[in-house]
């Protein structure tokens, strides 16, 4: 967010319901309501010419059982494969691990439990077919949380106007571990997709 804010973009952080600083509602933790929530935000803020940046859907069903068994430990342990810290080349940042744990524990357990179900079971095929705007699909080929074959590669084939970037050796949490590369590639895509790439416009928003 700081990277793009410093380059003239209006940057808006959107916390999914039940997560982060959002209200911890009991119901509505599924993809259609998530989309409605985001639509309400766009309407409330009257956003135009917005660029949406999302991270991660997918995942495996086994995560729910671990979450229920010991949620605090789950959020500590998952940081190792999430950021590739369990690889020989992984350079562990305890600060990033603790920050991820804090984000997890700020949310509600019911929302987290339902969200894993929604992420692992929702089929987006028909939705992806309807999208005709430019989409940049970014995926590390060492993603241990959401396998690239089941997500990035498949999505890029379905989308009408997709650009696929595969990052050798990058983990699921590559926006943190490899921020310089990811930010630069996002910025290049923003400018390449804009009708007037001479400068970022004030109304642009990264959500």
C-alpha positions as CSV (number, residue, x, y, z in Angstrom):
1,X,0.0,0.0,0.0
2,X,2.8,2.4,0.9
3,X,4.5,1.7,-2.5
4,X,1.5,2.7,-4.5
5,X,0.4,5.5,-2.3
6,X,3.8,7.1,-2.7
7,X,3.3,7.0,-6.5
8,X,0.1,9.0,-6.5
9,X,-2.5,6.3,-6.3
10,X,-5.3,6.4,-3.8
11,X,-5.0,3.2,-1.9
12,X,-7.9,1.5,0.0
13,X,-7.5,-1.5,2.2
14,X,-10.6,-3.8,2.3
15,X,-10.9,-6.2,5.2
16,X,-13.0,-9.2,4.3
17,X,-16.0,-9.6,6.7
18,X,-15.0,-11.3,9.9
19,X,-11.3,-10.7,9.2
20,X,-8.9,-8.0,10.4
21,X,-10.8,-4.9,11.6
22,X,-14.1,-5.8,9.9
23,X,-17.2,-6.6,12.0
24,X,-17.2,-10.3,13.1
25,X,-20.6,-11.3,11.7
26,X,-21.7,-14.9,12.2
27,X,-23.2,-15.4,8.7
28,X,-22.4,-14.3,5.2
29,X,-18.9,-15.8,5.1
30,X,-19.1,-17.0,1.5
31,X,-18.1,-15.6,-1.9
32,X,-21.4,-14.0,-3.0
33,X,-21.7,-12.0,0.2
34,X,-18.0,-11.1,0.0
35,X,-18.6,-9.7,-3.5
36,X,-21.7,-7.8,-2.3
37,X,-19.6,-6.3,0.6
38,X,-17.0,-5.1,-1.9
39,X,-19.7,-3.7,-4.2
40,X,-21.1,-1.8,-1.3
41,X,-17.7,-0.3,-0.6
42,X,-17.4,0.8,-4.2
43,X,-20.8,2.4,-4.1
44,X,-20.2,4.1,-0.7
45,X,-16.9,5.6,-1.8
46,X,-18.1,6.2,-5.4
47,X,-15.0,4.5,-6.8
48,X,-14.2,5.0,-10.5
49,X,-11.4,3.6,-12.7
50,X,-10.4,1.4,-9.8
51,X,-7.7,-1.3,-10.0
52,X,-8.4,-4.3,-7.8
53,X,-5.6,-6.3,-6.3
54,X,-6.5,-9.5,-4.6
55,X,-4.5,-12.3,-3.0
56,X,-5.4,-16.0,-2.8
57,X,-8.4,-18.1,-3.2
58,X,-8.1,-21.9,-3.1
59,X,-6.4,-23.8,-0.4
60,X,-7.0,-27.2,1.0
61,X,-9.9,-28.5,3.1
62,X,-7.6,-30.0,5.8
63,X,-6.8,-26.5,7.0
64,X,-10.2,-26.3,8.7
65,X,-9.5,-29.3,11.0
66,X,-6.2,-27.7,12.1
67,X,-7.9,-24.4,12.7
68,X,-10.5,-25.9,15.0
69,X,-8.0,-28.0,16.9
70,X,-5.7,-25.1,17.8
71,X,-6.3,-21.8,16.1
72,X,-3.4,-19.8,17.6
73,X,-0.9,-22.6,16.8
74,X,-2.4,-22.9,13.3
75,X,-1.6,-19.3,12.5
76,X,1.9,-19.7,13.8
77,X,2.6,-23.0,12.0
78,X,1.2,-22.1,8.6
79,X,3.6,-19.2,8.2
80,X,6.3,-21.6,7.4
81,X,4.9,-23.0,4.2
82,X,3.0,-19.8,3.5
83,X,6.2,-17.8,3.1
84,X,8.4,-20.7,2.0
85,X,10.3,-20.5,5.3
86,X,10.4,-24.3,5.4
87,X,12.6,-24.4,2.3
88,X,16.4,-24.5,2.5
89,X,16.6,-21.1,0.7
90,X,13.9,-19.6,3.0
91,X,15.2,-16.6,5.1
92,X,12.8,-16.5,8.1
93,X,11.5,-13.1,9.3
94,X,10.0,-13.5,12.8
95,X,8.5,-10.1,12.3
96,X,6.5,-11.2,9.3
97,X,5.5,-14.4,11.1
98,X,4.2,-12.5,14.1
99,X,2.4,-9.9,12.0
100,X,0.6,-12.7,10.1
101,X,-0.3,-14.3,13.4
102,X,-1.7,-11.0,14.7
103,X,-3.8,-10.5,11.6
104,X,-5.2,-14.0,12.0
105,X,-6.1,-13.6,15.7
106,X,-7.8,-10.3,15.1
107,X,-10.5,-12.0,13.1
108,X,-13.4,-14.3,14.2
109,X,-13.1,-18.0,14.4
110,X,-16.5,-18.6,12.7
111,X,-15.6,-16.4,9.8
112,X,-12.2,-18.1,9.4
113,X,-13.7,-21.5,9.5
114,X,-16.4,-20.7,6.9
115,X,-13.9,-18.8,4.7
116,X,-11.6,-21.8,4.3
117,X,-14.6,-23.7,3.1
118,X,-15.6,-21.0,0.7
119,X,-12.1,-20.7,-0.7
120,X,-11.5,-24.4,-1.1
121,X,-15.0,-25.3,-2.5
122,X,-16.2,-22.4,-4.7
123,X,-16.0,-23.0,-8.4
124,X,-15.2,-19.6,-10.2
125,X,-15.1,-21.0,-13.7
126,X,-18.3,-19.4,-14.9
127,X,-17.4,-16.1,-13.2
128,X,-14.0,-16.0,-14.8
129,X,-15.5,-16.6,-18.3
130,X,-17.5,-13.3,-17.9
131,X,-14.5,-11.1,-17.2
132,X,-13.2,-9.3,-20.3
133,X,-11.0,-6.6,-18.7
134,X,-7.2,-7.0,-18.5
135,X,-6.2,-9.3,-15.7
136,X,-2.7,-10.0,-14.4
137,X,-2.4,-13.5,-12.9
138,X,0.7,-13.8,-10.7
139,X,1.6,-17.1,-9.1
140,X,4.8,-18.6,-7.6
141,X,5.6,-22.1,-8.7
142,X,6.6,-23.1,-5.2
143,X,3.2,-22.1,-3.7
144,X,2.5,-24.7,-1.0
145,X,-0.9,-23.3,0.0
146,X,-2.6,-23.0,-3.4
147,X,-1.0,-25.2,-6.0
148,X,-0.3,-23.3,-9.2
149,X,-1.8,-25.9,-11.5
150,X,-5.1,-25.7,-9.8
151,X,-5.2,-21.9,-9.6
152,X,-3.0,-19.6,-11.5
153,X,-2.5,-21.7,-14.6
154,X,-6.1,-22.7,-14.9
155,X,-7.4,-19.2,-14.3
156,X,-5.2,-17.7,-17.0
157,X,-6.6,-20.2,-19.5
158,X,-10.2,-19.3,-18.7
159,X,-9.9,-15.5,-18.6
160,X,-10.4,-13.7,-21.9
161,X,-7.7,-11.1,-21.4
162,X,-5.2,-12.6,-19.0
163,X,-1.4,-12.0,-18.6
164,X,0.2,-14.8,-16.7
165,X,3.4,-14.3,-14.7
166,X,4.9,-17.4,-13.1
167,X,7.6,-16.8,-10.5
168,X,10.1,-19.6,-10.1
169,X,10.6,-20.6,-6.5
170,X,8.3,-17.9,-5.1
171,X,6.0,-18.9,-2.2
172,X,2.3,-18.2,-1.5
173,X,3.3,-15.1,0.5
174,X,5.4,-13.6,-2.3
175,X,3.9,-10.1,-1.9
176,X,5.8,-9.9,1.4
177,X,8.9,-12.1,0.7
178,X,9.5,-10.7,-2.8
179,X,7.8,-7.3,-2.5
180,X,10.2,-5.4,-4.8
181,X,9.5,-7.8,-7.8
182,X,5.7,-8.0,-7.2
183,X,5.2,-4.3,-6.7
184,X,7.3,-3.5,-9.8
185,X,5.3,-5.9,-12.0
186,X,2.0,-4.7,-10.7
187,X,3.0,-1.1,-11.4
188,X,4.0,-2.0,-14.9
189,X,0.7,-3.7,-15.5
190,X,-1.2,-0.7,-14.2
191,X,0.5,1.6,-16.6
192,X,0.3,-0.8,-19.5
193,X,-3.5,-1.3,-19.0
194,X,-4.4,2.4,-18.5
195,X,-5.8,4.3,-21.4
196,X,-3.5,7.2,-20.6
197,X,-0.3,5.9,-19.1
198,X,1.4,9.2,-18.8
199,X,0.8,9.5,-15.1
200,X,-1.3,7.8,-12.4
201,X,-4.7,9.4,-12.0
202,X,-6.0,10.6,-8.6
203,X,-9.2,8.6,-8.9
204,X,-7.3,5.3,-9.4
205,X,-7.7,3.0,-6.4
206,X,-6.0,-0.2,-5.4
207,X,-8.4,-2.2,-3.3
